[in-house]
């Protein structure tokens, strides 16, 4: 067989025996939607109903192309692995549920039963399903309304596991990740479930199962779901699927097929020559020809090895040059020793060539993409420099040189970096619960007060670390809710260090152009361009008030009540109600009073203290942590917002004494007119 023919053979063989896709390749044309299933504008697959209308409904969504699960001459069915991220939300949690299931079915046209049947039963097809059931139905022998089960041609599960044993609540509304793997050779099926994007060590369900009894030559893969008089909605945010016939599977014993490049038809391979024949042709016997061919092949192989060695040496030398260039433009040797250096090819593959569908947000100097690393399957957030000039590169260099040396539980973990093909890329751990601003303003379910308190304490803790515990003080300069990420446990993770600056503890800051987001910027920073730890404290104060009130620091005042010129300033509004003795009236109405009043009052006073117009009167972040933990008293905050004007001497004194703690409240302030600009970032 020629090398070209062999290459075509591999391509053809892979095409007919393997299937691989993910959400980036799925569109309305590559999905088949049945019943209430639909694809939203943000590429989310919704299975059942409308959130405000209780209904008993069923839906199915399939990959439109059939998947090959059986091969002629191969006794083992295809192995497959699938990963999907889903959530179950319900405007009325007391209403009866339903559930959803990952489904492999022989029928892609018929819709199963609604109610508690998950859209599975009644279709009359062969099917295999992994169900995630939110309804306890005695008729189906359900153990509870929060379990995962294995179904074979029946909604009565063959094997069930209680998700509560691993702390998973299907009805929480949170994103839940699931991995399903089946080995066609060993006939072992495993299911993992987690809030985290990291697959747990142990599966919640593992069983021996002979899917060969169910799987036909071709089947359809997708999802099924149902409701029973409920407002429950099932959404799938991400889905990837791969099937393959394991290389250990025995090949068909008789003929091998390959694709003929000229005729593009499958052709049988020629039978092998008998080894004992020595018939001569043109003075050469076939054995002699074989020896010559072997010699030529050996020589060619030797030359190829030498060439490969030369290429390897050249590549290593090139990498050393690139690393030298990398260090020379701003990185120290400690950066080169950071977690991992990724190749551009790895990241390009992980982000689907930096597809627009993978964009998570935009930071100070770059665009952030969601990526899935092929080697490990880990989900990451990739920050790509979106500025070609020196400013963008210096911002990235600053971010990497700073974040690469920091270690704190409330920082977004850096997985690695890449500097190749003129690109600078930062690879961060993906935060499953997104950014704090989205949790506050876009989530269907309000962020509970207990989560909000924990988040604020986490941000205060990491700022205290940056300001006081690092070898060189780090000023973040861009503290805002869109730069605070939330992990699977709703712990705060501070990200986006593109504007951050290192500073020796005993040095005064240099003047620069003020950078950041209006509404979070301290007044003295806007006036002087000198960022200190107290400018970060001001920004944190704005975040505290935003989290407690559920309102942005600067927003349009449609009623014309709380602001001037159509603009509402959150700090001014909170201080005005504090002056009236109605401080608790600013609490986020979406909380519906579900908070302890003493805690809410303390948090609001901390926010006002941090937002004091005079930097010298603001507390340090160490003091803030102690206040939030109840280890220190919150200082007395004046009822009327202090006012003052900034003089040059006052600003110099403020900068020199910026390390001092909050000992007394000085009635000074500034009057400034803030304009709003909203920025977003996912890292």
N, C-alpha and C positions, 0 to 999 in steps of 0.2 A: 504494500500500500504506500503511495507517495505521501510525503509530508503534507502537501496541500489537501489531498483527499482525507488524510487522517484528521486535519484541522476541521474540515467540513463535517466529518463524522462526529467529532466532539460537539460541534455546534448543534447539529441536528439532534444528537442523542440527548443533550441537555434540554433542548426545547421541548421534546415530547415527554420527558420524564420528570421535569421539575417546574414548579410554579413559584414565583416570588413577586410580591407587591407590597406596598404600604400606602398610607393615606395620601402621600404626595402624587401617586400615580392614579388615584381614584377620582373619578369625576362622575357626573350624571350619566355619561355614556359608558362608563366601565362599572357602574353599579346597577342592579335591578332592584327597584323599591316596590314593595307590595304593602297594601293597607295604608296605615297612617305614617309609614316611614318617609322621611324626607331629609335632604341634605341642605343645611343652612348656609348662609353666605360666608360664614367663617369656617366652612369645611367641617362642621360637626354633624355627625349622623344622629338624627333624633328618631326614635322608634315609635313612641306612642303619644298620641293625643296633644292637647293644648293645656297648658298649666292651669288655666282658669275654668276649664269646663270638665267636670267629672264625667267619666265615660268608661264603658267596658269595651276595650278595643284590642286589636292584635295587629302586629306588623312584622314584616320580614325584610331584610336587606341582604342581597347576595352580591358577591363578585360576579360580574356578568359572564365570565368565561368559565367553562367547566374545568375542574382540576382532575388530572389523571391520578387515580389511587391504586390501580392494579395494572400489572404488566403481564403479557403472555409469557408463560414459561417461568415466571417468578412467583413462588408461593407466598411471599411476604408482601403485604400492602405497603404503600408509601409511608415513610416517616414524615412527620410534620411538626412544626413549631409555630406558635402564634403568640403575639403580644398585643394587648389592647388596654386602653385606659378609658374608663367609663365612670359615669356618675348617675345617681338616682336622686331626683329632687321631687319635692312634694309641697305645694303651697298649704295643704291641709294634712299634716302628718297623721292625723287621726283617721283619715279615710283609708279604705281597704287598698292594699297594694297590688302586686302582681310580680313582675320580675322580668329578667332578660336572660338570654342564653347565647353562647357561641354555638353555631349550628353547622353540621355537615349533612346535607340532604340530597337525595336522588331526584327531588322534585323542586324546581325553581319557579313554579307557577301557582301552586295551591297555598292558600293561607290557612294556618291552623286555628284552633279554638282560642277565644279570648278568656277573660276571667283568670283563673289560676293556672291555666294550661300553658302559659308562656308562648302562645302561638304555635305550639308543637303538635299536640294531639289532634286527631281528626283529619289530618292531611292525607293519610293513607300512603305515605312514602316511607322508604327506609331512611332513618336518620340517627345520628349520634349528636349529643349535645352536652355541653357543660353549663349547667344552669346556676344562676344567681337569683335565688328566690326570696322575695320580700313578703310573701304571704304564706301563712301556715294553713294548709289545706289538709284536713284529716283524710279526705278521700284519696289523696296522693301520698299518704303516709309521711307527710312532712314533719320534721323534728321541731321546727320553729320557723319564724319569718325572717331568718337571717342566716341562710346556709348556702353552701355550694354543693352541687350534686352531679353525678354522672348518669346520663339517660341514654338508653338504647331502645329505640322504637317504642318508648313508653315514657310518660311523664312521671311515673313511679320510679324514683332513682334507684340504681343498683348499689351505689355507694354515696354516702353523704358525710359532710363535715360541717360543724358549727363554726361560723366565722367569728363568733364572739370570743372563742378561745384564743384568737390571736389579735383581739382588739379591733376588729373590723366591723363597722356598722354600715350596712348597705344603704340605709336610709339617711345617712349623715349629710348627703349632698356634696361630700368631698370627692375629689378624684381618686379612684381606686384602680390600681394596676393589677393585671392578671397575666400570667404566663401559662400556656398549655403546651406540653410536649408529649409526643407519642413516638416511640421507637418501633418501627415495623418489624425489626428482627427479633428483639427481646419481648415485644408485645407488652411493654410497660408504659402506662400513662401517668403523667405527673402534672399537678396543678399547684401553682404558687399564687398567693394573693398578698398585696401590701399597699399601704398608702405611699410608700417610698418608691422611687424609680429604680432602686437597687433590688434585684431579685433576692428574696430571703434564702438562707442556707437550706432550710428544710421545707419541702412542699407541705401544704395543708392536706393534700389528698394524693395518694399514690396507690395504683392498683394494676394488677395484671388483667389485660382485656384483649380479646381476640376480635379486633375490628374487622378482620377479614370476612367475618360472617355477615357484616353489614355493608361494608364499602363495595360499591360496584366499580366497574372500570373507570367511570367518570362520575364525579359528584360535584355539588355546588357548596361553597363555603360562605358563611356570613353570620348574621345575627337574627334573633327572633325575640319578641317581647310582647307582653300583654298587660292590661289593667282590668280591674274589676270595680266599676263605679268609683273611680279614683282620679285625682289630679296628678298622680305620679307620672313623671316623665323620665324616660331612659335615654341617655345620650352617650355616644361613643366618640371620644375626642381624638383617639389615635388607634390605628390598627395596622399591624404588619403580619404577613403570613408567608411561610416558606414550606414547600413540600419537596421531598427528594427520595429517590430510591437509593438507600445506603450503598456505599461502594463495596460493602461486605456481602451484599446480596449476590447469589450465583447468577452469572450471565446466561442467556439462552445457549444451550449446548451445541447447536448445529452451525448456524451461519451468523456472521457478523455483517451488519449493514452499514453503509456509509453513503454520504451524499456525493454524487458525481458532479463535479463543478461545471461540466459542459451541458449535461442533460437535465440536471436538478431532479433526478429521480432516484429512488432507493435502488441500489444494486447489490447483488450478492458478491461477497469477497471471493476472489479466485481461490481454488483449492491449493494447498501447499504442494510444492514439488517433492517427489520421493527422494530421500537423502542418498540412496545407493546408486542412482543413475549417474553415469559419467559420459553421456553422449557428447561428442565434440562438434563444434560449429565454428567454421572459419579458423581452424587451427588451434582453437582454445577449447578446452573442456570446461564444463560448467563448474567443476570443482576449482579449476584454475581461476575462472572468472570470480568465483566466490572469494578466493584468497585475495585477488586484486582489490575487489570491492572492500573487503575487510581492512586491507592495508590503507586504502584511501580514506575509509571512514575513521580509522585510528589516527591517521595523520591530521585529518580535518578536526577531529576531536581535540588533538594536542594543540593545534593552532587556536582553536576556539577557547581552550583553557587559558592559553597565554594572553589572548585578546581580553577575555573576561577579567584576568588578573590585572592587566593594564588599566581597564576601565574602572575596576574597583579602587586601584591606587589613585586614579585621577579623581574619582568621586570623593574619596576621603580627603584628598588634598583640597578639593573645591569646598567641602564642608568646613575644613579648618579655616580656609580663607573667609567663608561666609561668617563663621563664628567670630573671627577676628574683626570683621567689619561690624558685626552685631555688637561686640563689646566696645568697639571704638566709637560708636555713635551714642553711647550712653549707658550701657549695661556693665555692671561689675561682674566679677567671676562668680559671685554667689548666685546670680540669676541663672547662669548656665547650669548650675547644679539643682535647679528647681524641679518640681515633680516630674515632668516629662516634656520632651520636645517632640511634638507631633509633626508629621510630614504634611505638606500642603495637600497631597493626594488624599490622605486620610480624612482631613477636614472637609475637603471639597466633596468627597463621597458621603460623608456624614450629613452634610447640609444640602444634599441634592444640588450641587453646583450653586450654592447660595441662592436657592430658590426663594422668590418673594413669598411663597406660601409658608416658608419656614421662619419668617421674620417675627421676632418676639417684641422688639421695641428698638428705641434709639437712645444712645447714651451721649455723653458730652462730646466724644470724638469718634464714635463708631456706631454701627448697626449690629444688633444682637440677633443671632439665628439659633433656632433649635436644631440640634444635631443628634444623630444616633450613631455611635461608633460601631463599625461593622465587627471588629474583632471581639469586643466585650458585650455589645448590645446596650451599653450604658447611654443614657440620655444626658446630653450636655448643652450648655449655652455657649455659643461661640461669638466672641466680640471681634468684629472686623473693622479695621480703620477705614473710615469713609472719607478721609481727607487726604489728598495726595501731597499737600504741602508739608513744610517742616513743622507747623503748629500741630497738625494731627499726629504726626509721628512722635513728636516730643511728648504729647499727651499720653500716647500709648506707652512710650518708654518710661514716663513717670509712673504710670499706673502699674506696670510690671515690676519696676525696680522697688516700688513701695509695697505692693501687695505680696510680692514674692518673699519678703522677709517677715511678714506678719503672721502670727498664729493666735487665733481667738475663736471661740465657739460661736460667736455672733458675727463672723465675717463669712461672706460667700466663699466657699473653698475654691482655690485655683487648682485646676487639674493639670494644666500645662500651657505651652505656648508654641508658636510657630513663626519663624521668620524665613520666608522662602518666596521666590518669584516676586520680590518687591513688596510682599504683603507682610503685615504684622498682625497676628491673630492671638487672642487670648481665649483659653478654654476653661470655662468655669463649670462647677457642678450645677446641674439644672435644679431649680427650685420649684417643686411640684405645685405649690399653692400660689405661685406668681408673686406679684408685688403688693405692697400694703395698700396703695391707692386703689387698685382694682378690688381688693377685698373689702374696702370701705364703701366704694361707690358702684361697683358693677355686680357684686355677688347677689344671687337671689335671696340667700339667707344672711341676715345681718351678722357681722362679726361679733361674737359674744364679748361681754365685758372682761371676762377672765382672760381671754386671748389678748385683748387690747392691753391690759395691764402687763401681761408677760412680755408682749412685744416691746412696750416702752422701757421696761426694765432691761431687756436685752440690748436695745440701742444705747441706753445710758451706760451700760456696762462696757460695751465695746468702745464708746467714745472716751470713757475714763481710761481705758487701756491705751488708746491712741495718744491721748493728751499727756498722760502721766507715767505710763509704765514701759513705753518703748524707749530704746536707746536714744533715738532722735524723735522728738515730738512730731506727730503727724496731724496736720490740719486738713480735714476732709474737704471743706469749702462747698459741698453740694449735698448737704443733709436735707432730704425730702422724702415723702412717702413713696414715690415711684422708684427710689433707690434703696428702699428697704424691702428685701425679699423674705418670703415665708417658706420654711421647709415643711416636711410632711407633718411635723408636730406643731405647726404655727409658731415656731421660734423665729425671732428676727435674725436676718442675715444682712449686714450692711454691705453694699456693693458700689460699683462705679467710682473708682479712685482716679478718674481721668483729670480731675481738677485738684487733686490732693497735693500737698507740699510737705516736705520734711523740713524740720527746723531744729536747731540745737536749743536745748531747754533754756539757756541763759542769753539767747540772742533775741533782738527785736526783729519783727518782720519787715521785709522790704515792701515798698509800695508797688502794686501792680494794678492792672485794670480789673475792677470788680467783676467776678464771674459767678454764675449760679443762676438761681431761679427767683424772680421777684416774689415777694411774700415770705420768703425764707431768709432773705439777706438782712443782716444787721445794719442799722442806719449808719454807724461809723464806718463800716466796711464800704458801703456805697459811696460815702463822702471821701474816704481816703485811699481806698484800694488796699489797705493793710489788713490781712487776715490773721486773726489770732485764735486761740482756743475759745475765746469768748464769743467770737462770731459763729463758731460751731454751736455753742450753747444757745445762742439766739435762735438758730435754725432748729435745734432740738425743741425749744419752747414752742415754736410754731407747729412742729409735728405733734407735740403733746396736745395742744389745743385742738388740732385737726382731728386727732384720733378720738378725743373725748367728745367733741361736738359733732363730728361727722360732716364738717364743712371745710372747704379749701381755704387756705390763708387769704387768698385774694380771689374774689369772684364777682360776677355781675350781680348787682342788687336790683332785681326786677321790681321790687316793691318800693324802692327808694327810701327805705326806713333806716337801714343800718349803715349806710355809706354816703359818700359825697361824690357827686358827678357820675352816678350810676355804678360805682365800685364799692364793694363791701370789704372792709378790712376786719379779719377775724379777731385779731388782738384788740382792736378798738372796741369791737362789739362785746367781747367777753369782759373787758375792763368796765364798760358802761353798765352791764348788768351786775357786776361785782359792786360797783358804786351804789347801785339801787338796792343791794342786799338780796338779789335774786340770782346768785351765781349758778345754782343748780339748774336753772331754766335753760342753760346753754347745752345741757347734756343731749346727746344724739337721740332724737325722738324714736329712731328705729330700734333702740334698745328697750323701749316700752317699760322703762323703769326697772329693768332687770340688772340692778347694780346696788352696791352698798353705798349709801349716801356719803358716809364719812370718807370712803376711799375715793369717790368721785370728786369731792371737795378738795381733798389733798392733791390729787393729780392736777386739777385745774389751777390750784395755787402754785404748784411747781411749774406749770406751764407759763403762768404770768410772771413768776420770779425769773425764769430763764429768758423771758421776752422783755425784760426791763430795758428801757431805752439807753440806760447808762451801762456800758460794759463792765465798769468797776463794781456795779451793784449786783451783777449776775453771779449765781453760785458756780463753783467748779463742778465738773461732771462727777468727781468723787463724792461731793456733797449731795448731788442729785441722786446718785445710787443709794446713799444712806437714807435719804428722805423717802424714796420709793419703797425701801425695805422696812421702813419704820424704825430705823436705828438713829435717826436724827429728826429734830423738829423742823417743820417747814417754816421759813421766816415769815414775819408779818408782811403781807403785801398791802400797800396803801390802797384805800378804796378808789381814790382818784389817780388816774394814770399820771405819773410825773412828767413834767415838761421842762425843757431846757433848750439852749442853743449850744452848738458845738464851736468852741474856739480852738485855735491851734494849740495853745498851752494845755487845754483840757484834754485834747486828743493825745498829746504826747505823754501826759501823766497817765492817761488810761492805758496806753500801750505798755508803759514801763511797769505798771502795776497789774497787768492782766492775769498774773498767777494768783492774786490774792483771793481768799475765800469771801463768801457772802457773809459779812458780819453785821451790817446795818443797812436799812433801806434809805437811800438818798433820793429825795424827790426831785429828780431831774429827768428830762426826756427830750425828745425832738419831735417836731411835727414834720412829717414828710408825706408826700403823695406818692403812693406805690402804684405801679402799673403791673398788670399780671401777665405772666408768660408761663405756660405750662409745658413742662418737659417730661418725657417718659423714658424709662430704661428698665430692662429686665435683669440686669446684673448689677 
